[in-house]
């Protein structure tokens, strides 16, 4: 394998992905020539081009600049989401180029750094983003490769001249996180997912068990208190659990936990308990219930790295969140609009439940776009149960991403089992017009596909029809 320091050009196949784009930015910051392909132009790819990348949107070998066709000093980085018959991918493979997956590159970058790797079915983007912010705004500092755009910094890449701590969102898809060698690791959840890759729940859980074995000697593993896997820790790895206090007979509190939780007037405050002390009155900058547990994990890691009590309180209160993670776009007396990346049944249930608790006396409409035929086939029962918590449900057709259609697998599978009486399927291109005629009070738009592109036009409609007491998140 080539030394990354000796490589002059990096070509990304799938450059616009949220995980790939932080590597694009990293290599641009390192002074490399960076280019690549992505299927569609987006706000993110336009930003990358403006920052110096050379990205095009057609699968066409003739569009690849000559500077990337010298295999002696070019590295090709690709994502498993790209089809194996993609012509540019085939070109680089057949011409003997050095090719690496994103996780392999991250593994190489962080071999000489102290990686803080956050893994789990859900919560990893929020937890890793919180850790990065807590460290960055403190005297400790950090680097970070994140799976979301942090609102505090308007980027998914943070770099430091002073710290070798490096926060990484450790993706379990295609066993990518097995390329990492964490100094500290967090496991937020092992609820089954990606069964198109793993086949069985047992194999999925085994992948996380193997991940636990990768934590360096003298390192740290922090897992959510309900996570039940067989750990394989190296020598002298410190092991902790985190959670939320339950004061009941026979209950053993985790090592780090939240207690004395107060939810009122749109704010959430709690006390954070460490093995040595209690830090009172932690205020969540993004005040939704699902973030109490996320914050507890992030606070624990930051505390273990020497962030002071006051820095922890200041950092959590000022955390603005990551885009598309319970992202408020409108808050009015007449309408609330929230965008969320939830694409797993447990994520969706947590998101809907949080909205219901924030707005218990208001009507909740959920627009959900299922992501992948395989995930829909595996979890349609769970999606239906989660959506049944809403007052009204609108389903979009399945976003296929990397997959071809599966016979009999459509959004109708979910809709048929949703217990909410007011429910329907709406075509993607018809959603905005459909909502102009709907009675909307609180609207949650959820999914990991291209539903995010509909948020802006929906927001525009609601702004036009709600002129009083408008609060807009930018």
URCORLIN-V414765 format. One record per residue. N is the residue number from 1. RES is the residue in three letters. PHI is phi as a letter, one per 40 degrees, with the letter a starting at -180 (* if undefined). Layout:
[[N | RES | PHI] [N | RES | PHI]]
This chain:
[[1 | UNK | *] [2 | UNK | c] [3 | UNK | c] [4 | UNK | d] [5 | UNK | c] [6 | UNK | c] [7 | UNK | c] [8 | UNK | c] [9 | UNK | b] [10 | UNK | b] [11 | UNK | b] [12 | UNK | b] [13 | UNK | b] [14 | UNK | h] [15 | UNK | c] [16 | UNK | c] [17 | UNK | c] [18 | UNK | c] [19 | UNK | c] [20 | UNK | c] [21 | UNK | c] [22 | UNK | c] [23 | UNK | c] [24 | UNK | d] [25 | UNK | c] [26 | UNK | c] [27 | UNK | c] [28 | UNK | c] [29 | UNK | c] [30 | UNK | c] [31 | UNK | g] [32 | UNK | c] [33 | UNK | c] [34 | UNK | b] [35 | UNK | a] [36 | UNK | i] [37 | UNK | b] [38 | UNK | a] [39 | UNK | c] [40 | UNK | b] [41 | UNK | c] [42 | UNK | a] [43 | UNK | d] [44 | UNK | c] [45 | UNK | c] [46 | UNK | c] [47 | UNK | c] [48 | UNK | c] [49 | UNK | c] [50 | UNK | c] [51 | UNK | c] [52 | UNK | h] [53 | UNK | c] [54 | UNK | b] [55 | UNK | b] [56 | UNK | b] [57 | UNK | b] [58 | UNK | b] [59 | UNK | c] [60 | UNK | a] [61 | UNK | d] [62 | UNK | c] [63 | UNK | c] [64 | UNK | c] [65 | UNK | c] [66 | UNK | d] [67 | UNK | c] [68 | UNK | c] [69 | UNK | b] [70 | UNK | c] [71 | UNK | c] [72 | UNK | c] [73 | UNK | b] [74 | UNK | b] [75 | UNK | b] [76 | UNK | b] [77 | UNK | b] [78 | UNK | b] [79 | UNK | b] [80 | UNK | c] [81 | UNK | c] [82 | UNK | c] [83 | UNK | c] [84 | UNK | c] [85 | UNK | c] [86 | UNK | d] [87 | UNK | c] [88 | UNK | c] [89 | UNK | c] [90 | UNK | c] [91 | UNK | d] [92 | UNK | c] [93 | UNK | c] [94 | UNK | c] [95 | UNK | b] [96 | UNK | g] [97 | UNK | c] [98 | UNK | c] [99 | UNK | b] [100 | UNK | b] [101 | UNK | c] [102 | UNK | d] [103 | UNK | c] [104 | UNK | c] [105 | UNK | c] [106 | UNK | d] [107 | UNK | d] [108 | UNK | c] [109 | UNK | c] [110 | UNK | c] [111 | UNK | d] [112 | UNK | b] [113 | UNK | b] [114 | UNK | c] [115 | UNK | c] [116 | UNK | b] [117 | UNK | b] [118 | UNK | b] [119 | UNK | b] [120 | UNK | i] [121 | UNK | c] [122 | UNK | a] [123 | UNK | g] [124 | UNK | c] [125 | UNK | c] [126 | UNK | c] [127 | UNK | c] [128 | UNK | c] [129 | UNK | c] [130 | UNK | c] [131 | UNK | d] [132 | UNK | d] [133 | UNK | c] [134 | UNK | d] [135 | UNK | c] [136 | UNK | c] [137 | UNK | c] [138 | UNK | b] [139 | UNK | c] [140 | UNK | c] [141 | UNK | g] [142 | UNK | a] [143 | UNK | b] [144 | UNK | a] [145 | UNK | b] [146 | UNK | b] [147 | UNK | c] [148 | UNK | a] [149 | UNK | c] [150 | UNK | c] [151 | UNK | c] [152 | UNK | c] [153 | UNK | b] [154 | UNK | f] [155 | UNK | a] [156 | UNK | b] [157 | UNK | b] [158 | UNK | b] [159 | UNK | b] [160 | UNK | b] [161 | UNK | c] [162 | UNK | b] [163 | UNK | b] [164 | UNK | b] [165 | UNK | c] [166 | UNK | b] [167 | UNK | c] [168 | UNK | b] [169 | UNK | c] [170 | UNK | c] [171 | UNK | c] [172 | UNK | c] [173 | UNK | d] [174 | UNK | f] [175 | UNK | f] [176 | UNK | d] [177 | UNK | c] [178 | UNK | c] [179 | UNK | c] [180 | UNK | c] [181 | UNK | b] [182 | UNK | c] [183 | UNK | c] [184 | UNK | b] [185 | UNK | b] [186 | UNK | b] [187 | UNK | b] [188 | UNK | c] [189 | UNK | a] [190 | UNK | b] [191 | UNK | c] [192 | UNK | d] [193 | UNK | a] [194 | UNK | f] [195 | UNK | c] [196 | UNK | c] [197 | UNK | c] [198 | UNK | c] [199 | UNK | g] [200 | UNK | b] [201 | UNK | c] [202 | UNK | c] [203 | UNK | c] [204 | UNK | c] [205 | UNK | c] [206 | UNK | c] [207 | UNK | c] [208 | UNK | c] [209 | UNK | c] [210 | UNK | c] [211 | UNK | d] [212 | UNK | c] [213 | UNK | c] [214 | UNK | c] [215 | UNK | c] [216 | UNK | c] [217 | UNK | d] [218 | UNK | g] [219 | UNK | c] [220 | UNK | b] [221 | UNK | b] [222 | UNK | b] [223 | UNK | b] [224 | UNK | c] [225 | UNK | c] [226 | UNK | c] [227 | UNK | c] [228 | UNK | b] [229 | UNK | b] [230 | UNK | c] [231 | UNK | c] [232 | UNK | b] [233 | UNK | c] [234 | UNK | c] [235 | UNK | c] [236 | UNK | g] [237 | UNK | c] [238 | UNK | c] [239 | UNK | b] [240 | UNK | b] [241 | UNK | b] [242 | UNK | b] [243 | UNK | i] [244 | UNK | b] [245 | UNK | c] [246 | UNK | b] [247 | UNK | c] [248 | UNK | a] [249 | UNK | c] [250 | UNK | g] [251 | UNK | c] [252 | UNK | b] [253 | UNK | c] [254 | UNK | c] [255 | UNK | c] [256 | UNK | b] [257 | UNK | a] [258 | UNK | c] [259 | UNK | a] [260 | UNK | f] [261 | UNK | c] [262 | UNK | b] [263 | UNK | b] [264 | UNK | a] [265 | UNK | f] [266 | UNK | g] [267 | UNK | b] [268 | UNK | b] [269 | UNK | b] [270 | UNK | a] [271 | UNK | b] [272 | UNK | b] [273 | UNK | b] [274 | UNK | b] [275 | UNK | c] [276 | UNK | b] [277 | UNK | a] [278 | UNK | b] [279 | UNK | b] [280 | UNK | c] [281 | UNK | f] [282 | UNK | c] [283 | UNK | b] [284 | UNK | c] [285 | UNK | c] [286 | UNK | b] [287 | UNK | c] [288 | UNK | b] [289 | UNK | d] [290 | UNK | c] [291 | UNK | c] [292 | UNK | c] [293 | UNK | c] [294 | UNK | d] [295 | UNK | c] [296 | UNK | c] [297 | UNK | c] [298 | UNK | c] [299 | UNK | c] [300 | UNK | c] [301 | UNK | c] [302 | UNK | c] [303 | UNK | c] [304 | UNK | c] [305 | UNK | c] [306 | UNK | g] [307 | UNK | c] [308 | UNK | c] [309 | UNK | d] [310 | UNK | c] [311 | UNK | c] [312 | UNK | c] [313 | UNK | c] [314 | UNK | c] [315 | UNK | c] [316 | UNK | c] [317 | UNK | c] [318 | UNK | c] [319 | UNK | c] [320 | UNK | c] [321 | UNK | g] [322 | UNK | b] [323 | UNK | d] [324 | UNK | g] [325 | UNK | b] [326 | UNK | f] [327 | UNK | c] [328 | UNK | c] [329 | UNK | b] [330 | UNK | a] [331 | UNK | b] [332 | UNK | b] [333 | UNK | c] [334 | UNK | b] [335 | UNK | a] [336 | UNK | b] [337 | UNK | b] [338 | UNK | b] [339 | UNK | b] [340 | UNK | a] [341 | UNK | c] [342 | UNK | d] [343 | UNK | a] [344 | UNK | b] [345 | UNK | d] [346 | UNK | c] [347 | UNK | c] [348 | UNK | c] [349 | UNK | c] [350 | UNK | c] [351 | UNK | c] [352 | UNK | c] [353 | UNK | c] [354 | UNK | c] [355 | UNK | c] [356 | UNK | c] [357 | UNK | c] [358 | UNK | c] [359 | UNK | b] [360 | UNK | c] [361 | UNK | b] [362 | UNK | b] [363 | UNK | c] [364 | UNK | b] [365 | UNK | b] [366 | UNK | b] [367 | UNK | b] [368 | UNK | b] [369 | UNK | b] [370 | UNK | c] [371 | UNK | b] [372 | UNK | g] [373 | UNK | c] [374 | UNK | c] [375 | UNK | c] [376 | UNK | c] [377 | UNK | c] [378 | UNK | c] [379 | UNK | b] [380 | UNK | c] [381 | UNK | c] [382 | UNK | c] [383 | UNK | c] [384 | UNK | c] [385 | UNK | c] [386 | UNK | c] [387 | UNK | c] [388 | UNK | c] [389 | UNK | c] [390 | UNK | c] [391 | UNK | c] [392 | UNK | a] [393 | UNK | b] [394 | UNK | b] [395 | UNK | b] [396 | UNK | c] [397 | UNK | d] [398 | UNK | c] [399 | UNK | c] [400 | UNK | c] [401 | UNK | f] [402 | UNK | c] [403 | UNK | b] [404 | UNK | c] [405 | UNK | d] [406 | UNK | b] [407 | UNK | d] [408 | UNK | g] [409 | UNK | b] [410 | UNK | b] [411 | UNK | c] [412 | UNK | c] [413 | UNK | d] [414 | UNK | c] [415 | UNK | d] [416 | UNK | d] [417 | UNK | b] [418 | UNK | c] [419 | UNK | c] [420 | UNK | c] [421 | UNK | c] [422 | UNK | c] [423 | UNK | a] [424 | UNK | a] [425 | UNK | b] [426 | UNK | b] [427 | UNK | c] [428 | UNK | d] [429 | UNK | c] [430 | UNK | b] [431 | UNK | c] [432 | UNK | d] [433 | UNK | c] [434 | UNK | c] [435 | UNK | c] [436 | UNK | c] [437 | UNK | b] [438 | UNK | c] [439 | UNK | c] [440 | UNK | b] [441 | UNK | b] [442 | UNK | b] [443 | UNK | b] [444 | UNK | b] [445 | UNK | b] [446 | UNK | b] [447 | UNK | i] [448 | UNK | b] [449 | UNK | c] [450 | UNK | c] [451 | UNK | c] [452 | UNK | c] [453 | UNK | c] [454 | UNK | c] [455 | UNK | c] [456 | UNK | c] [457 | UNK | c] [458 | UNK | c] [459 | UNK | d] [460 | UNK | c] [461 | UNK | c] [462 | UNK | c] [463 | UNK | c] [464 | UNK | c] [465 | UNK | b] [466 | UNK | b] [467 | UNK | b] [468 | UNK | b] [469 | UNK | f] [470 | UNK | c] [471 | UNK | b] [472 | UNK | b] [473 | UNK | c] [474 | UNK | c]]
